[in-house]
């Protein structure tokens, strides 16, 4: 097996330090033949969001707030068991964690600024509505 392609960049120069990642392996459910009973291919990756020093303080607070429903004792937990190989499940879990943290630490979207509809556009819309109404009124057969 090759070496994992790390460190996993969250955004910019901020990445996940290998030392702060806790791995747990267990037997995965699903297909796999005779090999499945002996290999611990399911991966559980835990990252201590509350105690990490690798994230800027602002990002950390933002992530703690946005992920509060996902946290288990201050840890973000990601599981992966799609692949039959533990190595590929590790890669998948890391990618998922990095994506989750990138999304959780992203700056909030800029508030929407209201814009005024130009008067000409509004008048044109109302004229068109009036014309459609006249057309439809002309279709009723009451003046026969």
C-alpha positions as CSV (number, residue, x, y, z in Angstrom):
1,X,0.0,0.0,0.0
2,X,1.1,3.6,-0.7
3,X,1.5,6.4,1.7
4,X,-1.7,8.4,2.3
5,X,-1.7,11.7,0.5
6,X,-1.8,14.1,3.3
7,X,-1.8,16.6,5.0
8,X,-5.4,17.4,4.2
9,X,-5.9,21.0,3.4
10,X,-9.1,22.6,4.7
11,X,-8.7,26.0,3.1
12,X,-5.7,28.2,2.3
13,X,-2.7,27.2,4.4
14,X,-4.8,25.5,7.1
15,X,-4.6,21.7,7.2
16,X,-5.5,18.8,9.4
17,X,-2.5,17.7,11.5
18,X,-2.0,13.9,11.5
19,X,-1.3,14.0,15.3
20,X,-4.8,15.3,16.1
21,X,-6.6,12.6,14.1
22,X,-7.8,9.5,16.1
23,X,-8.5,6.4,14.1
24,X,-10.6,3.4,15.1
25,X,-11.1,0.3,12.9
26,X,-13.8,-2.3,13.1
27,X,-15.3,-5.0,10.9
28,X,-17.4,-3.6,8.2
29,X,-20.9,-4.9,7.4
30,X,-21.8,-5.8,3.8
31,X,-20.1,-7.9,1.1
32,X,-16.6,-9.1,1.1
33,X,-16.4,-12.9,1.0
34,X,-14.3,-15.0,3.3
35,X,-11.9,-12.0,3.9
36,X,-14.6,-9.9,5.5
37,X,-14.6,-11.8,8.8
38,X,-10.9,-11.2,9.4
39,X,-10.3,-7.6,8.3
40,X,-11.2,-4.4,10.1
41,X,-12.0,-2.3,7.1
42,X,-14.6,0.1,8.6
43,X,-12.9,3.3,9.6
44,X,-14.0,5.8,12.3
45,X,-12.1,9.0,12.3
46,X,-12.3,11.3,15.3
47,X,-11.1,14.9,15.4
48,X,-11.2,16.9,18.7
49,X,-12.7,20.2,17.5
50,X,-12.9,21.7,21.0
51,X,-9.2,21.2,21.8
52,X,-7.5,21.6,18.4
53,X,-4.8,24.2,17.9
54,X,-4.6,23.8,14.1
55,X,-7.6,26.0,13.3
56,X,-7.6,29.8,13.7
57,X,-9.8,30.8,16.7
58,X,-12.5,32.4,14.5
59,X,-12.8,29.3,12.4
60,X,-12.9,27.1,15.4
61,X,-15.7,29.1,17.0
62,X,-17.7,29.1,13.8
63,X,-17.2,25.3,13.3
64,X,-18.2,24.6,17.0
65,X,-21.4,26.6,16.5
66,X,-22.3,25.1,13.1
67,X,-21.5,21.5,14.0
68,X,-22.9,21.5,17.6
69,X,-25.6,18.9,16.7
70,X,-22.9,16.6,15.2
71,X,-20.4,16.8,18.0
72,X,-19.9,13.9,20.4
73,X,-18.1,15.2,23.5
74,X,-16.4,17.9,21.4
75,X,-15.3,15.4,18.7
76,X,-16.3,15.4,15.1
77,X,-16.8,11.7,14.1
78,X,-16.7,10.5,10.5
79,X,-17.2,6.9,9.5
80,X,-16.4,5.2,6.2
81,X,-17.1,1.6,5.2
82,X,-17.9,1.8,1.4
83,X,-14.7,0.2,0.3
84,X,-13.3,-3.3,1.0
85,X,-9.9,-1.9,1.7
86,X,-9.2,-0.1,5.0
87,X,-6.7,2.2,3.2
88,X,-9.4,3.5,0.8
89,X,-11.9,3.9,3.7
90,X,-9.2,6.0,5.5
91,X,-8.9,8.2,2.5
92,X,-12.6,8.6,2.2
93,X,-13.0,9.4,5.9
94,X,-10.2,12.1,5.6
95,X,-11.8,13.7,2.6
96,X,-15.2,13.8,4.3
97,X,-13.8,15.3,7.4
98,X,-11.8,17.9,5.5
99,X,-14.9,18.8,3.4
100,X,-17.1,19.0,6.6
101,X,-14.6,21.3,8.3
102,X,-14.2,23.5,5.2
103,X,-17.9,24.0,5.0
104,X,-18.3,24.6,8.7
105,X,-15.5,27.2,8.9
106,X,-16.5,29.1,5.7
107,X,-17.4,32.7,6.3
108,X,-21.1,33.5,6.4
109,X,-22.6,34.7,3.1
110,X,-22.9,38.4,2.6
111,X,-26.3,39.7,3.5
112,X,-28.6,40.4,0.5
113,X,-29.0,44.0,-0.4
114,X,-32.5,45.0,-1.5
115,X,-32.7,46.6,-4.9
116,X,-35.5,48.8,-6.2
117,X,-37.3,47.7,-9.3
118,X,-37.0,50.5,-11.9
119,X,-40.3,52.3,-12.4
120,X,-40.3,51.7,-16.2
121,X,-40.1,47.9,-15.8
122,X,-42.9,47.9,-13.2
123,X,-45.2,50.0,-15.5
124,X,-44.4,47.7,-18.5
125,X,-45.4,44.7,-16.4
126,X,-48.7,46.3,-15.3
127,X,-49.5,47.3,-18.9
128,X,-48.9,43.7,-20.1
129,X,-51.1,42.4,-17.3
130,X,-53.9,44.8,-18.3
131,X,-53.5,43.7,-22.0
132,X,-53.7,40.0,-21.1
133,X,-56.8,40.7,-19.0
134,X,-58.5,42.5,-21.9
135,X,-57.6,39.5,-24.2
136,X,-59.1,37.1,-21.8
137,X,-62.2,39.2,-21.1
138,X,-62.8,39.3,-24.9
139,X,-63.0,35.5,-25.0
140,X,-66.1,35.3,-22.8
141,X,-69.2,34.8,-24.9
142,X,-71.6,37.1,-23.1
143,X,-72.1,39.7,-25.8
144,X,-73.6,37.2,-28.3
